[in-house]
Amino acid sequence: MAQRTTADETLPREELAAYLQELATEFGSENEEVTIRVGNKNVSLNPPHNIDVSVETVERSSMLRGNRETVEIELSWKP
């Protein structure tokens, strides 16, 4: 059974950069366990040395809704 933890929030760019740096520090550490803050919860994971990375960007232009850009970064692995 999969356990999913999600959180959606709006952050200023500076706070987003700090969060991404926090993730980079966790993944860059020598520890086997990586702790990720998701909303008000900390999730501990055990990624291997090699991790699959997928980056997707979408740029949309709409006359009625205006422009919208998204970036999705997905990290996945099999423990």
C-alpha positions as a Markdown table, in Angstrom:
| # | Residue | x | y | z |
|---|---|---|---|---|
| 1 | Met | 0.0 | 0.0 | 0.0 |
| 2 | Ala | 1.4 | 3.4 | -0.9 |
| 3 | Gln | 1.4 | 6.2 | 1.6 |
| 4 | Arg | 1.1 | 9.7 | 0.0 |
| 5 | Thr | 1.9 | 13.0 | 1.7 |
| 6 | Thr | 1.2 | 16.2 | -0.3 |
| 7 | Ala | 1.2 | 19.9 | 0.4 |
| 8 | Asp | 0.4 | 22.8 | -1.8 |
| 9 | Glu | 1.4 | 26.3 | -0.9 |
| 10 | Thr | 2.4 | 29.6 | -2.4 |
| 11 | Leu | 5.9 | 30.8 | -1.4 |
| 12 | Pro | 7.9 | 33.9 | -2.2 |
| 13 | Arg | 10.9 | 33.1 | -4.5 |
| 14 | Glu | 13.4 | 33.5 | -1.6 |
| 15 | Glu | 11.5 | 30.9 | 0.5 |
| 16 | Leu | 11.2 | 28.6 | -2.4 |
| 17 | Ala | 15.0 | 28.9 | -3.0 |
| 18 | Ala | 15.6 | 28.1 | 0.7 |
| 19 | Tyr | 13.3 | 25.0 | 0.5 |
| 20 | Leu | 15.1 | 23.7 | -2.6 |
| 21 | Gln | 18.5 | 24.3 | -0.9 |
| 22 | Glu | 17.2 | 22.4 | 2.1 |
| 23 | Leu | 16.4 | 19.5 | -0.3 |
| 24 | Ala | 19.7 | 19.7 | -2.0 |
| 25 | Thr | 21.5 | 19.6 | 1.4 |
| 26 | Glu | 19.5 | 16.5 | 2.4 |
| 27 | Phe | 20.3 | 14.7 | -0.8 |
| 28 | Gly | 23.9 | 15.8 | -0.8 |
| 29 | Ser | 24.6 | 14.5 | 2.7 |
| 30 | Glu | 26.4 | 11.3 | 3.6 |
| 31 | Asn | 23.3 | 10.0 | 5.5 |
| 32 | Glu | 21.4 | 7.1 | 3.9 |
| 33 | Glu | 18.2 | 8.6 | 5.2 |
| 34 | Val | 16.8 | 11.8 | 3.6 |
| 35 | Thr | 14.2 | 13.9 | 5.5 |
| 36 | Ile | 11.9 | 16.0 | 3.5 |
| 37 | Arg | 9.5 | 18.7 | 4.9 |
| 38 | Val | 6.1 | 18.3 | 3.3 |
| 39 | Gly | 3.8 | 21.0 | 4.7 |
| 40 | Asn | 3.8 | 20.6 | 8.5 |
| 41 | Lys | 5.1 | 17.0 | 8.3 |
| 42 | Asn | 8.6 | 15.5 | 7.9 |
| 43 | Val | 8.9 | 12.4 | 5.7 |
| 44 | Ser | 12.0 | 10.2 | 5.9 |
| 45 | Leu | 13.0 | 8.3 | 2.8 |
| 46 | Asn | 16.0 | 6.0 | 1.9 |
| 47 | Pro | 17.1 | 6.9 | -1.7 |
| 48 | Pro | 19.9 | 4.9 | -3.3 |
| 49 | His | 23.1 | 6.5 | -4.7 |
| 50 | Asn | 21.5 | 6.9 | -8.2 |
| 51 | Ile | 18.1 | 8.6 | -8.6 |
| 52 | Asp | 15.9 | 8.9 | -11.7 |
| 53 | Val | 15.2 | 12.6 | -12.4 |
| 54 | Ser | 12.5 | 14.0 | -14.7 |
| 55 | Val | 12.1 | 17.7 | -15.4 |
| 56 | Glu | 9.2 | 19.1 | -17.4 |
| 57 | Thr | 8.3 | 22.7 | -18.2 |
| 58 | Val | 5.1 | 23.9 | -19.8 |
| 59 | Glu | 4.5 | 27.4 | -21.2 |
| 60 | Arg | 0.8 | 28.2 | -21.9 |
| 61 | Ser | -0.6 | 31.3 | -23.5 |
| 62 | Ser | -4.3 | 32.0 | -23.4 |
| 63 | Met | -6.2 | 35.0 | -24.5 |
| 64 | Leu | -8.8 | 34.7 | -21.7 |
| 65 | Arg | -6.7 | 33.4 | -18.8 |
| 66 | Gly | -3.3 | 35.0 | -19.6 |
| 67 | Asn | 0.1 | 33.3 | -19.6 |
| 68 | Arg | 0.9 | 30.4 | -17.2 |
| 69 | Glu | 4.2 | 28.6 | -16.8 |
| 70 | Thr | 4.9 | 25.5 | -14.8 |
| 71 | Val | 8.0 | 23.4 | -13.8 |
| 72 | Glu | 7.7 | 19.9 | -12.5 |
| 73 | Ile | 10.6 | 18.0 | -11.0 |
| 74 | Glu | 10.1 | 14.4 | -10.2 |
| 75 | Leu | 12.7 | 12.2 | -8.3 |
| 76 | Ser | 12.1 | 8.5 | -8.2 |
| 77 | Trp | 13.9 | 5.3 | -7.2 |
| 78 | Lys | 13.5 | 1.8 | -6.0 |
| 79 | Pro | 14.9 | 1.2 | -2.6 |
